């Protein structure tokens, strides 16, 4: 572990299976990095070294006995603090939940443990997850390991920072409007937003229900697509607690099936500009996949602006209505960024039954038309966001002579939450300041395996994963 502090999760598992290292050695190495680097990053908000070592010793005994080992045996993982992990805080960054400790594991956590994972602890998130940066009054802000003056993103910012800096080998975030993909893009790692219900959101707070169930998912984050795939396969499967759950089995794809997939790409949507380096990253994706023998052609789908507008009807207006009763009377205890979000959501009238029904019907109509377009291009490549990681507290940026506002910069992710499409992020470039830039690979509902296969090809053509500059 000393020669390479950032091996992949699969690399760690292989070393443990071969007995080149022990689960206890791996756990100690990660705990040491947490002790040294977490004060700079503020990624973990609750980790318990003795509990971690107890898990690792148990994993080590299984190796010594010659037991059959799971795909994640002894691999240290982290979990976003909005997901139940037995014995750990699940406060979702809010003073209103301060001190809340989960009594049981969420199903996805139990599945990771069954695959052999060692759970390190839980990571920071913005209050009630309503931001694309991670900061709250309970634990403060999380810093980006590439530049401590910048955000790691949100709402899974603690996860992204921990994984990118090697405090964790991988983990789980959640995503209702880019909250896995934006932090992955900002921190130079991979992430997967799934079709709702593919991995159960049971045990997540806020609970996914009503219109929010159409948008919000939980999903894997890691330094490589291979690791993302392993985590996905370990967690996938229906659960009665998830209203979108469906018994869709994980599929194996052959090379011929992938080589025949037609891919569309676009570098911007014509409404919200992206940085020059972001356009270059999408160009690079197109060149690499074409060089790998795939057919990649320009395709700008219709309905993007309508999808963005309808996403806000659900996430912003309906989301504000869902959170309202929980927050009422506690305004003085709320984090500034949550108060800011409430100001945005209250700027429009609350939904009536008629307006919510109209939004829901509009969403389904847009989804139908979008799926018809994707008959020709079942996979799309596009930016993840307008910009790379921003300085803490920034709210607008000047790009190509236009001002891009905070809520608009992430529209490239929001469309696919509204539509319920799976989307992965792969790091593929850097800004002039040396910040990572990820591109987004999008597929049709329930076709995560296709998305991951294309992402894996892109990653292979790109070359080895690049770690952030040394923090020590």
C-alpha positions as CSV (number, residue, x, y, z in Angstrom):
1,X,0.0,0.0,0.0
2,X,2.9,2.4,0.6
3,X,4.2,2.3,-3.0
4,X,0.9,3.4,-4.5
5,X,-1.5,5.2,-2.1
6,X,-4.3,5.3,-4.6
7,X,-4.8,1.9,-6.1
8,X,-8.3,1.1,-7.5
9,X,-10.9,-0.7,-5.5
10,X,-10.5,-3.7,-7.8
11,X,-6.7,-3.5,-7.4
12,X,-7.0,-3.5,-3.6
13,X,-9.4,-6.5,-3.8
14,X,-6.9,-8.4,-6.0
15,X,-4.0,-7.7,-3.6
16,X,-6.1,-9.0,-0.7
17,X,-7.2,-12.1,-2.5
18,X,-3.5,-12.9,-3.4
19,X,-2.5,-12.2,0.3
20,X,-0.1,-9.6,-0.9
21,X,-1.7,-7.3,1.7
22,X,-4.1,-7.9,4.5
23,X,-7.5,-6.1,5.0
24,X,-6.1,-4.7,8.3
25,X,-3.1,-3.2,6.5
26,X,-5.4,-1.6,3.9
27,X,-7.7,-0.2,6.6
28,X,-4.8,1.3,8.5
29,X,-3.4,2.9,5.4
30,X,-6.8,4.5,4.7
31,X,-7.3,5.6,8.3
32,X,-3.8,7.2,8.2
33,X,-4.7,9.2,5.1
34,X,-8.0,10.3,6.7
35,X,-6.1,11.4,9.9
36,X,-3.6,13.4,7.8
37,X,-5.7,14.8,5.0
38,X,-9.3,15.1,6.3
39,X,-8.5,18.3,8.3
40,X,-7.6,20.0,5.0
41,X,-10.5,18.5,3.0
42,X,-13.3,18.1,5.6
43,X,-14.7,15.2,3.6
44,X,-15.5,12.7,6.4
45,X,-17.9,13.9,9.1
46,X,-18.1,10.6,11.0
47,X,-15.6,7.8,11.0
48,X,-14.8,5.4,13.8
49,X,-11.3,3.8,13.5
50,X,-11.9,1.0,16.0
51,X,-15.1,-0.1,14.2
52,X,-13.2,0.1,10.9
53,X,-10.4,-2.1,12.2
54,X,-12.9,-4.6,13.7
55,X,-14.4,-5.0,10.2
56,X,-11.0,-5.4,8.7
57,X,-10.0,-8.0,11.2
58,X,-13.1,-10.0,10.5
59,X,-12.3,-9.7,6.7
60,X,-8.7,-10.9,7.4
61,X,-10.0,-14.0,9.3
62,X,-12.1,-14.9,6.2
63,X,-9.0,-14.7,4.0
64,X,-7.0,-16.9,6.4
65,X,-9.8,-19.5,6.6
66,X,-9.9,-19.7,2.8
67,X,-13.5,-18.5,2.7
68,X,-15.1,-17.6,-0.6
69,X,-14.4,-13.8,-0.9
70,X,-16.8,-11.2,-2.4
71,X,-15.8,-8.8,-5.1
72,X,-15.1,-6.0,-2.6
73,X,-13.6,-8.1,0.2
74,X,-11.6,-5.8,2.5
75,X,-12.1,-2.8,0.3
76,X,-12.6,0.5,2.3
77,X,-15.6,2.4,1.1
78,X,-17.4,5.6,2.3
79,X,-21.1,6.6,2.2
80,X,-22.7,10.0,1.9
81,X,-24.2,11.2,5.2
82,X,-27.7,11.1,3.8
83,X,-27.7,7.3,3.7
84,X,-28.2,5.1,6.7
85,X,-25.1,3.3,8.0
86,X,-25.7,1.5,11.3
87,X,-24.0,3.3,14.2
88,X,-23.1,6.4,12.1
89,X,-24.6,9.8,11.9
90,X,-27.1,10.4,9.1
91,X,-27.6,14.1,9.5
92,X,-27.7,15.3,5.9
93,X,-25.7,18.3,6.8
94,X,-28.5,19.9,9.0
95,X,-28.6,21.1,12.5
96,X,-32.2,20.0,12.5
97,X,-30.9,16.4,12.4
98,X,-27.8,16.9,14.6
99,X,-26.9,13.8,16.5
100,X,-29.2,11.5,14.6
101,X,-27.6,8.1,14.3
102,X,-28.9,5.3,12.0
103,X,-29.9,2.1,13.7
104,X,-29.7,-0.1,10.7
105,X,-28.0,-0.2,7.3
106,X,-29.7,1.0,4.2
107,X,-30.2,-2.0,1.8
108,X,-27.4,-0.7,-0.5
109,X,-25.0,-0.6,2.5
110,X,-26.0,-4.1,3.6
111,X,-25.3,-5.3,0.0
112,X,-21.9,-3.7,0.0
113,X,-21.0,-5.4,3.3
114,X,-22.2,-8.7,1.9
115,X,-19.8,-8.2,-1.0
116,X,-17.0,-7.9,1.6
117,X,-16.6,-4.1,1.8
118,X,-15.3,-2.4,4.9
119,X,-17.3,0.8,5.6
120,X,-15.1,3.6,6.7
121,X,-17.7,6.1,7.7
122,X,-19.9,8.9,6.2
123,X,-19.1,12.0,4.3
124,X,-20.1,15.7,4.2
125,X,-23.1,17.1,2.3
126,X,-24.9,20.4,2.0
127,X,-27.9,20.8,4.2
128,X,-30.8,18.6,2.9
129,X,-28.7,18.2,-0.3
130,X,-30.0,21.3,-2.0
131,X,-26.8,22.7,-3.5
132,X,-24.0,22.1,-6.0
133,X,-21.4,22.8,-3.3
134,X,-20.8,21.2,0.0
135,X,-21.1,23.5,3.0
136,X,-23.3,23.6,6.1
137,X,-23.5,25.0,9.6
138,X,-23.0,21.6,11.2
139,X,-19.6,20.7,9.8
140,X,-18.5,23.5,7.4
141,X,-17.4,23.3,3.9
142,X,-15.6,20.5,2.0
143,X,-12.6,21.5,-0.1
144,X,-11.5,20.2,-3.5
145,X,-8.3,18.2,-3.4
146,X,-7.2,19.8,-6.6
147,X,-7.4,23.3,-5.2
148,X,-8.5,23.8,-1.5
149,X,-9.9,27.3,-2.4
150,X,-12.5,25.6,-4.6
151,X,-15.6,23.5,-3.8
152,X,-15.7,19.7,-4.3
153,X,-19.2,20.2,-5.6
154,X,-22.5,19.0,-4.2
155,X,-24.4,17.4,-3.0
156,X,-22.0,14.4,-2.9
157,X,-19.0,16.6,-2.4
158,X,-17.6,14.9,0.6
159,X,-17.7,11.6,-1.2
160,X,-16.0,13.0,-4.3
161,X,-13.2,14.7,-2.3
162,X,-12.6,11.5,-0.1
163,X,-12.3,9.3,-3.2
164,X,-10.2,11.6,-5.2
165,X,-7.8,12.1,-2.4
166,X,-7.5,8.4,-1.6
167,X,-9.2,8.6,1.8
168,X,-11.7,6.0,0.4
169,X,-11.4,3.5,-2.4
170,X,-15.0,4.3,-3.6
171,X,-18.4,5.0,-2.3
172,X,-22.0,6.0,-2.7
173,X,-23.6,9.3,-3.4
174,X,-27.0,10.5,-4.5
175,X,-28.2,12.6,-7.4
176,X,-31.4,14.6,-8.1
177,X,-29.9,17.3,-10.3
178,X,-26.2,16.4,-10.8
179,X,-25.2,15.6,-7.2
180,X,-23.1,12.6,-8.2
181,X,-21.9,13.8,-11.6
182,X,-21.0,17.4,-10.8
183,X,-18.7,16.4,-7.8
184,X,-17.2,13.6,-9.9
185,X,-16.5,16.2,-12.6
186,X,-15.1,18.7,-10.1
187,X,-12.8,16.2,-8.4
188,X,-11.6,14.2,-11.4
189,X,-13.3,10.8,-10.6
190,X,-16.1,8.7,-12.1
191,X,-19.7,8.5,-11.0
192,X,-22.9,6.9,-12.2
193,X,-26.4,8.3,-12.0
194,X,-28.8,5.4,-12.6
195,X,-32.3,4.8,-13.7
196,X,-34.5,5.4,-10.7
197,X,-35.0,2.2,-8.8
198,X,-32.0,0.3,-10.2
199,X,-30.3,0.6,-6.8
200,X,-32.8,1.1,-4.0
201,X,-32.9,4.5,-2.3
202,X,-34.4,3.0,0.8
203,X,-32.6,4.5,3.8
204,X,-31.9,7.8,2.1
205,X,-32.9,11.1,3.7
206,X,-34.8,13.0,2.4
207,X,-36.9,10.0,1.3
208,X,-37.5,9.6,-2.4
209,X,-41.2,9.8,-3.0
210,X,-43.8,11.5,-5.2
211,X,-42.3,13.7,-7.9
212,X,-38.9,13.5,-6.2
213,X,-38.8,9.7,-6.9
214,X,-38.7,10.5,-10.6
215,X,-35.5,12.5,-10.2
216,X,-33.5,11.3,-7.3
217,X,-31.2,8.2,-7.2
218,X,-28.4,6.7,-5.2
219,X,-25.3,5.5,-7.1
220,X,-21.6,4.6,-7.1
221,X,-18.6,6.9,-7.2
222,X,-15.0,5.7,-7.7
223,X,-11.7,6.5,-9.4
224,X,-12.3,4.1,-12.3
225,X,-15.2,2.9,-14.3
226,X,-14.3,-0.7,-13.5
227,X,-14.8,0.2,-9.8
228,X,-18.0,2.0,-10.5
229,X,-19.3,-1.1,-12.3
230,X,-18.3,-3.4,-9.4
231,X,-20.1,-1.2,-6.9
232,X,-23.1,-0.9,-9.1
233,X,-23.4,-4.7,-9.5
234,X,-23.0,-5.2,-5.8
235,X,-25.8,-2.8,-5.0
236,X,-28.3,-3.3,-7.9
237,X,-31.6,-5.0,-7.3
238,X,-35.1,-4.0,-6.2
239,X,-36.3,-3.3,-2.7
240,X,-39.8,-2.7,-1.4
241,X,-38.9,0.6,0.1
242,X,-38.1,2.3,-3.2
243,X,-41.2,3.4,-5.1
244,X,-39.4,3.1,-8.4
245,X,-37.9,-0.3,-7.8
246,X,-38.1,-2.9,-10.6
247,X,-36.7,-6.4,-10.8
248,X,-34.3,-5.6,-13.7
249,X,-31.3,-8.0,-13.7
250,X,-27.7,-6.9,-14.4
251,X,-26.8,-7.8,-18.0
252,X,-23.6,-9.0,-19.6
253,X,-22.9,-7.4,-23.0
254,X,-20.8,-8.9,-25.8
255,X,-18.3,-6.8,-27.7
256,X,-20.4,-7.0,-30.9
257,X,-23.4,-5.4,-29.2
258,X,-21.2,-2.5,-28.0
259,X,-19.4,-2.0,-31.3
260,X,-22.7,-1.5,-33.1
261,X,-24.0,1.3,-30.8
262,X,-24.3,4.6,-32.5
263,X,-23.3,7.5,-30.4
264,X,-24.4,11.2,-30.7
265,X,-22.4,14.0,-29.2
266,X,-22.8,17.8,-28.6
267,X,-20.5,20.3,-27.0
268,X,-23.1,22.8,-25.8
269,X,-26.9,23.1,-26.0
270,X,-27.0,26.6,-27.6
271,X,-28.4,28.1,-24.5
272,X,-25.9,27.8,-21.7
273,X,-22.3,28.2,-22.9
274,X,-19.4,26.0,-21.6
275,X,-15.7,26.8,-21.2
276,X,-13.3,26.2,-24.1
277,X,-11.6,23.4,-22.2
278,X,-15.0,21.7,-21.6
279,X,-15.6,21.8,-25.4
280,X,-12.2,20.3,-25.9
281,X,-12.9,17.5,-23.5
282,X,-16.0,16.5,-25.5
283,X,-14.0,16.8,-28.7
284,X,-11.4,14.4,-27.2
285,X,-14.1,11.9,-26.3
286,X,-15.4,11.9,-29.8
287,X,-11.9,11.4,-31.2
288,X,-11.0,8.6,-28.8
289,X,-14.2,6.7,-29.4
290,X,-14.0,7.1,-33.1
291,X,-10.4,5.9,-33.0
292,X,-11.7,2.8,-31.0
293,X,-13.9,2.0,-34.0
294,X,-17.2,3.3,-32.8
295,X,-19.5,5.5,-34.8
296,X,-19.8,8.9,-33.2
297,X,-21.7,11.7,-34.9
298,X,-22.9,15.2,-33.9
299,X,-26.5,15.2,-32.5
300,X,-28.1,18.0,-30.6
301,X,-31.4,16.6,-29.2
302,X,-34.6,18.6,-29.2
303,X,-36.5,19.3,-26.0
304,X,-33.5,20.2,-23.8
305,X,-34.8,23.6,-22.8
306,X,-38.2,22.1,-22.0
307,X,-36.6,19.3,-20.0
308,X,-34.6,22.0,-18.0
309,X,-37.8,24.0,-17.3
310,X,-39.7,20.9,-16.2
311,X,-36.9,19.7,-14.0
312,X,-37.2,22.9,-11.9
313,X,-41.0,22.3,-11.6
314,X,-40.2,19.1,-9.8
315,X,-36.8,19.8,-8.1
316,X,-37.3,23.4,-7.2
317,X,-41.0,24.1,-6.8
318,X,-42.2,20.7,-5.7
319,X,-39.0,20.1,-3.7
320,X,-39.5,23.4,-1.9
321,X,-43.0,22.3,-1.0
322,X,-41.8,18.9,0.3
323,X,-39.1,20.5,2.5
324,X,-41.3,23.4,3.6
325,X,-43.0,21.7,6.5
326,X,-39.7,20.3,7.9
327,X,-38.0,23.8,7.8
328,X,-40.9,26.0,8.9
329,X,-40.1,27.7,12.2
330,X,-36.4,26.8,11.9
331,X,-35.2,29.5,9.6
332,X,-32.6,30.8,12.0
333,X,-31.0,27.3,12.1
334,X,-30.6,26.8,8.4
335,X,-27.4,27.1,6.4
336,X,-27.0,30.1,4.2
337,X,-27.1,28.1,1.0
338,X,-30.3,26.4,2.0
339,X,-31.9,29.7,2.8
340,X,-30.8,30.9,-0.6
341,X,-32.4,27.8,-2.2
342,X,-35.6,28.5,-0.4
343,X,-35.6,32.0,-1.7
344,X,-35.3,30.7,-5.3
345,X,-38.1,28.1,-4.8
346,X,-40.5,30.6,-3.2
347,X,-40.1,33.1,-6.1
348,X,-42.6,31.0,-8.1
349,X,-46.1,30.1,-6.8
350,X,-46.5,26.7,-5.1
351,X,-48.0,24.0,-7.2
352,X,-51.7,23.4,-7.4
353,X,-53.0,20.0,-8.2
354,X,-53.5,21.2,-11.8
355,X,-50.1,22.7,-12.2
356,X,-48.3,19.6,-10.8
357,X,-50.4,17.4,-13.1
358,X,-49.5,19.5,-16.1
359,X,-45.8,19.3,-15.2
360,X,-46.0,15.5,-14.8
361,X,-47.8,15.1,-18.1
362,X,-45.3,17.5,-19.7
363,X,-42.4,15.4,-18.4
364,X,-43.8,12.2,-19.8
365,X,-44.4,13.8,-23.2
366,X,-40.8,15.2,-23.3
367,X,-39.5,11.8,-22.3
368,X,-41.4,10.0,-25.0
369,X,-40.1,12.4,-27.7
370,X,-36.6,12.2,-26.4
371,X,-36.7,8.4,-26.5
372,X,-37.8,8.5,-30.1
373,X,-34.8,10.6,-30.9
374,X,-32.5,8.1,-29.1
375,X,-33.6,5.3,-31.4
376,X,-30.9,6.6,-33.8
377,X,-28.3,7.4,-31.1
378,X,-28.9,5.3,-28.0
379,X,-25.9,6.9,-26.3
380,X,-25.1,10.6,-26.0
381,X,-21.8,12.3,-25.1
382,X,-22.0,15.8,-23.7
383,X,-20.6,18.2,-21.0
384,X,-21.3,17.6,-17.4
385,X,-21.4,21.3,-16.5
386,X,-20.6,24.7,-17.9
387,X,-17.5,25.1,-15.7
388,X,-14.9,23.2,-13.7
389,X,-14.8,23.5,-9.9
390,X,-15.6,27.0,-8.8
391,X,-14.2,29.0,-5.8
392,X,-16.2,28.7,-2.6
393,X,-19.3,30.9,-2.7
394,X,-19.2,32.0,-6.4
395,X,-22.6,32.4,-8.0
396,X,-22.0,33.4,-11.6
397,X,-19.4,33.1,-14.3
398,X,-18.5,34.9,-17.6
399,X,-18.2,32.4,-20.5
400,X,-18.0,33.3,-24.2
401,X,-19.2,36.8,-23.4
402,X,-22.3,35.6,-21.5
403,X,-23.1,35.5,-17.8
404,X,-23.9,32.0,-16.6
405,X,-25.9,31.9,-13.4
406,X,-25.5,29.3,-10.6
407,X,-28.7,27.5,-11.4
408,X,-28.0,27.3,-15.1
409,X,-24.4,25.9,-15.0
410,X,-25.6,22.4,-14.1
411,X,-28.5,22.1,-16.7
412,X,-26.4,19.5,-18.6
413,X,-27.1,17.1,-15.7
414,X,-30.6,18.2,-14.8
415,X,-32.1,17.1,-18.1
416,X,-31.3,13.5,-17.4
417,X,-32.7,13.6,-13.9
418,X,-36.0,14.8,-15.3
419,X,-36.0,12.1,-18.0
420,X,-34.8,9.3,-15.7
421,X,-31.9,8.3,-17.9
422,X,-28.6,6.7,-16.7
423,X,-25.5,8.8,-17.1
424,X,-21.9,8.3,-16.2
425,X,-19.0,10.8,-15.8
426,X,-15.4,10.1,-16.9
427,X,-12.6,12.6,-16.3
428,X,-11.2,13.5,-19.7
429,X,-9.4,16.9,-19.6
430,X,-8.2,19.8,-17.5
431,X,-8.8,23.5,-17.4
432,X,-6.0,26.0,-17.8
433,X,-5.8,26.2,-14.0
434,X,-5.2,22.4,-13.9
435,X,-8.7,21.5,-12.7
436,X,-10.3,18.2,-13.9
437,X,-13.1,18.2,-16.5
438,X,-15.4,15.2,-16.9
439,X,-17.6,14.3,-19.8
440,X,-21.0,12.7,-19.5
441,X,-22.1,9.5,-21.2
442,X,-25.9,9.1,-21.3
443,X,-28.0,6.1,-22.2
444,X,-31.7,5.0,-22.3
445,X,-33.5,3.9,-19.1
446,X,-32.3,0.5,-17.7
447,X,-29.3,0.5,-20.0
448,X,-26.7,1.2,-17.4
449,X,-24.5,-1.7,-18.8
450,X,-24.3,0.1,-22.2
451,X,-23.4,3.4,-20.6
452,X,-20.7,1.7,-18.5
453,X,-19.3,-0.2,-21.5
454,X,-18.9,3.0,-23.5
455,X,-17.4,4.8,-20.5
456,X,-15.0,1.9,-20.0
457,X,-13.8,2.2,-23.7
458,X,-13.4,5.9,-23.3
459,X,-11.4,5.5,-20.1
460,X,-9.2,2.8,-21.7
461,X,-8.4,5.1,-24.6
462,X,-7.7,8.0,-22.3
463,X,-5.1,6.2,-20.2
464,X,-4.5,5.8,-16.5
465,X,-6.4,7.8,-13.9
466,X,-4.6,11.0,-12.8
467,X,-4.5,11.8,-9.1
468,X,-4.7,15.4,-7.7
469,X,-1.6,17.1,-6.7
470,X,0.0,15.9,-3.4
471,X,-1.8,17.4,-0.4
472,X,0.8,16.4,2.2
